[in-house]
Amino acid sequence: MKTLFVLLGMFVIYPCLYAQDAELQACREELARGMSQKNRDSIAAAYCHLGEYYAYRQADSTRYYCEQGLKYAATDKAEPYLYLLNNLADAYFSSGQLDESLKRFRFVLEEAGRLHWDEVEIASVLSSVGVIYRRKEMPDSALVCYNRALALLDNREAYDERTQLLTSIAILYTNTARLKEGEYYIRKALEASEKSDDMDMVMYAAATAGSIFTLRENYAEAAQLLYPVLAKAREQQKPRFVLKIIAYLLSAYYRLDNRDSINHYMAEGDKVAAGLPATNAEVQGYHESLCDILTKMGRYGESLHKAEVETELSELSIKYENQEKELEIARLTQQHLEQKAKTMQWSVAAVVAFSAFLLLAAYYVFRRKRIRKEEELKLAQSYIDGLERERTRLAKDLHDGVCNDLLGIGMNMQYMQPTDESKREILALLEQVRSDVRCISHELMPPKFQVTTLAETVEAYVEGLALPASVQLAFSKENEEIQWSQVPEEVSYEVYRIMQELLSNILKHSGATEIDVTLTLKRKLLTLQISNNGKNYCGGEVRGKGIGLTTIQERAKAVGGLFTTDIQDGSQKFRLEISLSI
């Protein structure tokens, strides 16, 4: 039989517990969706709903969720920002921190005015402020807040807020020993609660009505009101309401001299109070009522013992909270020091890394400058060596060619008979000397690119070059998009000198009979190509004559060019490519 009753009890209670769990689960799923979508408004609203769920259950949880929600709530919109502020202030009130709660409710009123919040919501905040003034024994200030709230609710069907406000006014009159007015307002509150959808306000009004009817010695009606409210508070797992109603029931049962019921509900009240903070307003009110009843019943020792135990528990709770705060401060201090040490370490590492980077950068720049300096010196030395070799070659050409030819002419004129044939021979020799001197002068004379282009200068040089009868030289030029006049003067000069040296060496050393000179200018690329059918003269002893391929390479580098050779049996091809930045 006992088992049957237990199962029946579980069958009745389980749907209520499941409903509560379902409500909490829905709030958590709402928060999870907001987090996954990274929607700050949705996250703030979910935290607000969680805070409202834990209201009248766990003030600390309400406070936590409201503080989290305020991190995401936009302060330029009333909802859910103002609801979070209001619920947070109410959580401080539930924890017995009246001054902090009052300060936060005042801030809610300031923000409500800034954001033009609905007057019904403002009336609810004013009602809460009035309750705090009442608890601080400042009835005049409380009455001012209640009157302002009544004016805002005038002609409005705000039954939830009206129930809360009328109940608070009834409590104010009751505390000032004006029970008749208190009963009047609580009956008005009960009428409004019949149309209210907020079960918390319904229970609040009914519990208060039970206490007032008890004071008015209307115990039967008080108990009749308190029984269903207590059952509802148990179903919704709201220990604060349970404890408040039990305190009122204890007073009613004392008046009815029902000792068994007093003992029964006292045991339940002690159990509920043990699960709430000692500083909780309902816990303190319950213990005050219980001590008063026990004293009136002559149970002084039990009353004193409970008072002492509660005092010790309160002191222990405060001591424990202080220790927790001290430990939290020590932990935060330690974290701050560790963070500061890590920051310093990172700063030192960053300074060392930056210094090393600067040293490497300075070394790199210095090394690049030194290498560039050495390359410039090598290039200058190579250029000078080339000029010296060119001067030596020209001197040798004058000595071995022109000087010897003139010496031969002079000897012929000295010993030859003055005949017509001898005159013709001397004239022929003089013409040969003139041609040699002309070739040497062409090589020495720098072209004037200020008044002529590279193509015209190369073409004039090729046409005026004295060639043996067995040698055929062909010249061609081509340009697209870019004009020859756009080629820089220093580039033209180096190309011209390279072309001179290559043709001179080919004519003297390769024994070629066919020479092709091609000069092209396409897409900002200048190309000089000289090909012939002569033998390889670039190796062996011939390499030391003239400025040589090494000096040609240096001239090409001086203008950012690339000089390549392709030498095979019976074929030589020299190619110079220069990219122009024009």
Phi, psi and omega in degrees: 000317179298320179298321180297317179295321179298316180295319178297321179297318179295323179297325180283320187280327187304316179301325180292315179296320179296323178298319179294316179297321180296319179296316179294319180296322178297319178297318180292321177295323176299317178295318180298318178297316179298319179295317181294325179276350182055038179262110186296322180295318180294321179297315180298319180295321179296317177297323179297318180293324177294320177297321179292325179297318183277354175298139185068006176243296181223105183297324180296320178294318177302314180299316181298310184293325178293319179295321177295318180296325180293340177290337183252340186289139175282131184275000178260006177231140185295318184250136000266013186305309184289327177295320178296317178298317182294315180294326178294318177297321179292327178295320176296322178296318180296331179277001179085007180269079188294317182296315179295320179296317179298317180298319183286325176295322177297321178295324177299318179296321178297313180292326178297321176293322180293321184263005177057054181292158180299139184297330178296318179294321178297322178298322178296320178294317179299323178297319178295319178297320178298323178297319179296316178299323178295316179295332178273009179059047175234071186298327181297313179296321179297317181296323178299315180296318180296319180296319178296320180293319178299320179296322180289330182270358183300130179063028177238143179270055179261079189290325179298308182293324179294321178298314180300314185293313181296324177294318179296321178295320179298319179295321180299314180294322180295318181293335178265019176065022176256073189292329181296312177296323178299317178295324179299310184290327180288328175292324174297321179294321178295322177298316179293325183293337178296338180253007183271143176263353182268105183296331177297318179291325178298314180293323179299314181293317182293319179296319179294320178299320179298320179292320181291319178295328177294316179294330179276006178065025175258068191292322182298314180293325179297312180296322180299324178284323188281329182302304182295327180293319178297318179298319180294320179296322176295316181300318182274004176054055179243088187298330180297316178294319179303314182292321180296316182292322178298321178299319179291321180295322178300320178295319180294316181292329176295317179295327180274359178057043179258087186293321181299316179294323178300312181297320181297309183285336176294320178296317178294318179297319179298320181294317179293318182297327180295336181269002180244156177300145181296335181275358181297139184298320181292323179297314180296319178295322179297314182292325176297314179296318182295317179297321180295318180292315180297322178295316180294332180277359179083009180266065188294317182299315179296322179296313180295320180299315180297321179297317180294316180300316180296322178297314179297318178298318179297316179296318178297318179298315179296318180297317180296317178297320178296318178297319178298319179295318179297317178296320179296319178297316179297319179295316178296321178297316179298316178299319180298317179295318179296318179296320179296318178296317178297318178299318179295318178299315178296323179295315179297316179299319180295319179296317180297315180297318180294320178296317178298320178298318179297318179296316178296319179296317179296318179297318181298314180298316180298317181295319178297319178296319180294317178297318179297321179297315180296318179296320178296320178295317178298317180297316179296317180296317179297321180295318179296316178301319179297316178298319179296317178296324178294319177297319179298318180297315180297320179296320179294320178298318178295319183288311185283332184262285187297314184295316180294321179296319178294322177297320179294321179297317180296320179292321178296318180294333182281323187250346182278151176283141183286072178252171179295322181293319179294326178295319181295322179296317181295319179297321179296317178297319179297321179295322178295317179298317179299319180294319179295317180296324179295319179295318180295321180293326177297322180288327181280325186285121178287141180290154180257088184282356177289333184245355181217161181264169180297317181298317180294321181293315179296318180297319179294322180294316181295318181293326182270002183284130179281116184244146172297158183295336183276353185255130175246126182241127180242136179236138177219150179222152181204140176216147178226135174069322183248140179272153180296335181289346180276351179289127181301149184297319182294327177291316179301319182296313182294321178296318180298314181294320178296317178298317178302311184295319180296314180296320180297315180294320179298313182294327185272327192240339188271335184071026181287149177249345179228125181230130178241125177245122181236130180235118182232151178222101183224130174049050177064024177238119179261127183231131173241123179231129178233118179237150181206168181255026182273182180272167180287119178247004187277350180251179175068217185286335183293335183302327182281351182272150180065194180282344174074169181293332180297314180292326176297319177300318180294321177297319180296316179297326182300333180247018177072031182258172179233121182251126181230154178233146176224097187246121176232178179295117178078016181204135176227137179223124178245133185224131178237125179237131181227123175276129183257136176261074182232000000 
